[in-house]
Amino acid sequence: MKKHIKYDPTAEIVEAELQNFRQLKRFLTVKEVADFFCVSVKTVRKWIHRGHLSAIMTDREWKIPRTSVIEFARERSNFNS
């Protein structure tokens, strides 16, 4: 079982990661977002259900807009700074 490391971003790291992230597809899966933040898919689903991360339910699967992930990452970065 893969062990997840808690993601503790700084402003510089987040901005560097987001530059690469902008090249990705328009919508991401819960798994892709979990991998980006180094958290479990369960955590990402909690973020969605609590309204911290915008998502759209399609065919019994959450699709998360790339722009929502970028905004969420920036908010987390500002919170942890």
N, C-alpha and C positions, 0 to 999 in steps of 0.2 A: 504494500500500500504506500502510495506516495505521500510523504509528509510535507505539509504546507508550511511555509515560513511566513510569518506576519509581515506584511508590506508596510514599511515605514518611510514614505517618500519625503524628499526635500524638494524645494521649488526647482532646483537645477535638474535633478534626476527626472522629475515629472515632466518638465518641459522637453528634455531630451527624448524621453520615451514617447511623448505625445507627437513629436515630429515624425517619428517612424510610424506611429499608430495612425496618423492621418492618411497614410498610404493604403490602409486596409479597406475592406469592403464597407458598405454603408450600414449594414446591420450585422450584429454579432450575436452568437449564441451565449447562453449562460456559461457554458464551459469555457469559451474563449475569453469572456470577461473574468471568470475565476482564475484562469491561467495568467492573465495580464496582471491582476492584483495579488496573485499568489495566495488565494483564499479558496475555500471549498465552494462547490456549486450551491450548497445549502446557504452559505453566507450571501451569495449574490441574490438568491431567491428572497432572502430576508430583506435585503436592501430594496428589492423591487416591491415587495408587499408593504414595507414601511414607507414607501414613497421617496426613498433616497435616490433611487435610480429609475428613470423612465424606461418603460418597456411596452411592447405590444404582443399580445397573445395571438399566435397564428398556428393553426393546425396542432393544437395542444402543446405548443412550444413557444417559449418567450423569445422574442427578437428585440435586441437592445440597440437603439440607434448609436452609431459611433459618436455623434455629437454629445449624446447624453453621457457616455463614458468619459469623454474628454472633460466635460463640465464637472462631473463627479470627481474625477482625479484632481482637478484644480482645487475644488472645494476641500477635499481631504488634505491636500498639500498645504493650503492656507490654514486649515484647522490645526495641523501638526507642527506648523512653524512657530 
